[in-house]
């Protein structure tokens, strides 16, 4: 199932409002293979954000409906589980152009 228009628009607005997230979405767009999970370490490394900002990005991605945040101890998450049939490369490209 491809991303729906609402998910695309939320991703576009997320990156428009926080341009520092672009490197992570560019990383997703450039992947050769679709992955089922992305660890916090990958988010930190590919986004260049610190631990807390990476967790915040993960939560915001989950709010778009394309992934769930899982794992971790206490209140901190350790990885994103991408939705079934969600193509990460499409998620990564979604921020580049608005639907309208």
N, C-alpha and C positions, 0 to 999 in steps of 0.2 A: 504494500500500500504506500503510495507516494505521500509526501507531505500535503496536507490540505492548505487551502488559501489562508486560513486563520493562523496556522502554525508558521507559514512563510512570513506573514506580515508581522507576527510577534517577534520572530528572529530578526527581521529587518529593523524593527524599532528598537530592539534590545541593543544591537550594535550601533545604530544611529545615535542612541542616547549615551552609549558608553563605547566610544571608538577604541579604547584600549583593549577591547575584546577581539578586535579584528585578527590579530595573529593566530588565535586559537581557531577561529572559523576558517581562516586561510589554510591552516594545517589540515582541518577536516576535509576541505575541498580538494586538497592535493593527495589524499590517501589513495593508494593503489587498490586496497581491499576494504570492503565494508567490515567494520568491527562490531561486536555485540556490547563491549564495555570499554570505558575509558577511565583509568585510575586518576586519582587526585594528583599523583606525581606527573602523569602525562599532561594534565591540564596546567599544572604549575610550569612545567618545562616548556610547553608549546605556547603558552600565553605570555610568559614572562611576569606573571603576577605572583605576589606573595601568597602564602598559605591561606590566609583569611579571605583575600580577594578571589582566589581560585574557588574556594568553597562557595562564596557568594555567586560567582559565575555559574557554578554547577547547579545551584538552587534556581537561579533565573532560567537556565536552560530547561530544567525540569518543569518549571511553570509554563513553558510553551507547549508542553504535552508530547515532546519527542523523546523524552528520557525520564527515568526515575533515579533518584539519589539513593544509594544503598551503602550499607556497611558502616565502618567507623566505630568509635567507642564514644559513649555518651551522646553528645549532640553533634559531633563532627562526622561528616560523611567521608567515605574513602573512594567511592567510584560511581560513575554514571552507568546505568544500564539503559542502552538505547532501545526504543520501542521496537516491537516486532515488525519486521518489514520496513523499518526506517533506514534509508541510505544516508550514511553520515556525509558523504560527498555532496548530496543534495542539501543537507542542513548547512554545510559550510558555504555553499554558493548562495543560499537564500538571503544573506544580508546585502548582497551587491545591488539589487534593484527592487524597488517597491512594486507591489502588484498594480497600483494605480498611478 
